[in-house]
Amino acid sequence: MSTRKNFDPEFKREITQVYLEGRRTATSLAEELGLHVNTIYKWAEQFKTDPENAFPGSGNLKPEDAELKKAQRRIKELEEEVEILKKATAYFAKNSK
């Protein structure tokens, strides 16, 4: 059974820059670090897409993802409130007759 290795964002950034600058190949880096070569490619793609927020870390989200999650949570709360109010309206309408 293998254990998953966790690398901090700074380490990923350094390895990615070494690969992207052409100083080392993804294959040689992967062999040295004991990773699959696709991991290096994935890190490089994340870095090229958004260098500032490429590796947010475990449990952390990019700012736009955090906003989206907050909005989704608020929508769910409001939908629950609407359901409660519908039930309350039906209850009072039924009992007011």
N, C-alpha and C positions, 0 to 999 in steps of 0.2 A: 504494500500500500504506500503510495507516494504522498508526501505532504506538499501542500501548495506554498510556494515561496511568495512573500510579499516584499515588494520593493518600494521605497519611498519615492515621491515625485521627483525629487532632485536627482536621484540615481537614474531614473528613467530618462530624464531630460539629458543628462550627460551621455548616456549610452546612445540615445537617439541622435544627438549632435555628432558624436564620433562616426556613426553610420552615415548620416546625411552629408557630412563633410567629406566622405570618401576615405577617411583614414583607415577604416576597417570594413570588412564585409559583414553582412548580417550573419552569415554562416559561421564565421570565425568568432564573432561576439557571442552567438548562441551557444557554440560549443564550449567556450571559455566559462560562460555563466551557468551552463547546465540548463539552458532554456530551449524551447523549440524555436526554430528560425522564424516561424510565423508570429511569435510574440514580438520580436524585434520589428517586423514589418508593421504590426498593429500599432506599436508605440510610435513608429515613424509617421504613420498615417494620422494618428491622433494629434501629434505635434504639428504636422503640416496644416491640418485643418484649423486648429485653434491653439497657437503656441502659448498664449497666456493662461488658458484654462485646460490644457491638455490632460493633465493628470490630477483630477480633483482629490483623489484619495478615498479611502473607505468611508462610506457614510456621508461624504461631502458631495454637494452637487454644484454644477456650474450655476452662475447667478440666474440665467434664464430658466434653467431647469428647476431651480428652487422656487422661482416666482410661479411657474406653471403648477408645481406641486401644491403650493400654498393656495392658488386659485381653485384647483380641483378640490382641495379639502373644504374650502369655503362653499363651493357649489354643493357639495354633498351635505354640509350642515344646513344650508338653505332649503334643499330639497326635503330633508327630514322635518324641518320646521313647517313647510307647506303641508306635508302629510299630516302632521299633528293638528294644524289648524283646520284642515278639511274634516278630520274626524271630530274635532270639537264643534265645528259648525253643524255637522250632521247630528251630533248628539243633542245640541241645544235646540235645533229646529224640530227634532223629534219630540223633545220634552216640553216645548212651549205650546203645543196644541192642546 
